[in-house]
Amino acid sequence: MKSFSVCLAFLVAMIAFPSAWAAPYQATGTVSFIRVLESSYGPDINWIAVSGFTTAGSCPQADGYLALMLRDDTRGKQMLRLAEAARLANAVVTVNIDDTHKSTAGYCLVQYISVAQ
C-alpha cells in the first residue's frame, strides 16, 4: 500500500508541476540561418538557427534547421539585431532555450543570446 501511495504522489507531481521536468538547452556556434516573416503570419515568427544545434528535447525543426524563435516584441527585436550582426561578422554566439517555452506555433523560444569574444 505504501508503494502505491508513493507512485500516486509521483504521478500527481508530474501532472501538477510539468515545468519541473523541463530541460534547458544551450548551444554555442555561428548563426547559420535567419528568417524574418511579415507580421500577418502571426506573432513569434522570426527565427534563427545556430550551427551544430540540431536537437533540443521536443523543439521542432523547420526547413531542416532547429528553429529558434524570437518574439515579435522589443526584446525579440534586440535579439534579432544581435543575431544579424553576429551572422555578418561570423561571430560565435551562445543561445539558451527551454523546450517548455514555445511560440503559439509550437516552436521553442530563445531565452537569451549572447556573442562570445
C-alpha positions in Angstrom: 0.0 0.0 0.0 2.9 2.4 0.8 4.4 1.9 -2.7 1.0 2.7 -4.3 0.9 5.9 -2.3 4.4 6.9 -3.4 3.6 6.1 -7.1 0.4 8.1 -6.9 2.2 11.1 -5.3 4.8 10.9 -8.0 2.2 10.9 -10.8 0.3 13.8 -9.2 3.5 15.8 -9.0 4.3 15.1 -12.7 0.9 16.3 -13.7 0.7 19.3 -11.4 4.3 20.6 -12.0 5.3 19.7 -15.5 7.8 22.6 -15.7 9.9 20.8 -13.0 10.8 18.2 -15.7 11.7 20.8 -18.3 15.3 20.8 -19.6 17.3 23.9 -20.6 19.4 23.5 -23.7 22.4 25.7 -24.6 24.5 25.8 -27.8 27.5 27.8 -29.0 28.2 28.3 -32.7 27.6 30.7 -35.5 24.3 31.9 -36.7 23.7 29.7 -39.8 20.2 30.9 -40.8 17.9 33.8 -40.2 14.3 34.0 -41.2 12.1 37.1 -40.8 8.5 36.8 -41.9 5.9 39.5 -42.5 3.7 40.2 -39.4 0.5 38.9 -40.9 1.8 35.4 -40.4 1.3 35.9 -36.6 3.4 36.6 -33.5 6.7 34.9 -32.7 7.6 34.1 -36.3 11.1 35.4 -36.7 13.7 32.7 -36.1 17.4 31.8 -36.3 19.4 28.6 -36.4 22.8 28.1 -34.8 25.4 25.8 -36.4 25.7 22.4 -34.8 22.4 22.9 -32.7 20.1 20.3 -34.3 18.0 18.9 -31.5 16.7 20.1 -28.2 14.1 18.0 -26.4 10.7 18.5 -28.0 11.7 21.6 -30.0 10.7 21.1 -33.7 12.7 21.7 -36.8 11.8 23.9 -39.8 13.3 23.6 -43.2 15.9 21.2 -41.8 17.0 23.6 -39.0 16.3 23.7 -35.3 14.1 26.8 -35.4 14.9 29.1 -32.5 12.0 31.5 -32.4 12.3 35.2 -31.4 9.3 37.1 -30.1 7.9 40.0 -32.0 8.5 42.4 -29.2 11.2 44.8 -28.1 13.5 42.1 -26.6 12.9 39.8 -29.6 13.9 42.6 -32.0 17.0 43.2 -29.9 17.9 39.5 -30.1 17.3 39.6 -33.9 19.6 42.5 -34.4 22.3 40.8 -32.3 21.9 37.6 -34.4 22.1 39.6 -37.6 25.3 41.4 -36.5 26.8 38.1 -35.4 25.9 36.5 -38.8 27.5 39.3 -40.7 30.6 39.2 -38.5 30.7 35.4 -38.5 30.9 35.7 -34.7 30.3 32.9 -32.2 27.0 33.1 -30.3 25.6 31.2 -27.3 21.8 30.6 -27.2 19.7 29.2 -24.5 16.2 27.6 -24.9 13.9 25.5 -22.8 11.6 23.1 -24.6 8.6 24.1 -22.4 8.7 27.8 -23.6 7.3 27.7 -27.0 5.7 30.1 -29.5 2.0 29.8 -30.4 3.0 27.6 -33.4 4.9 25.2 -31.0 8.5 26.3 -31.8 11.0 26.9 -28.9 11.6 30.5 -27.9 15.1 31.8 -27.4 15.6 32.8 -23.7 18.9 34.6 -24.4 21.5 35.1 -27.0 25.0 36.4 -26.3 28.0 37.0 -28.5 31.3 35.4 -27.4 34.6 37.1 -27.8 
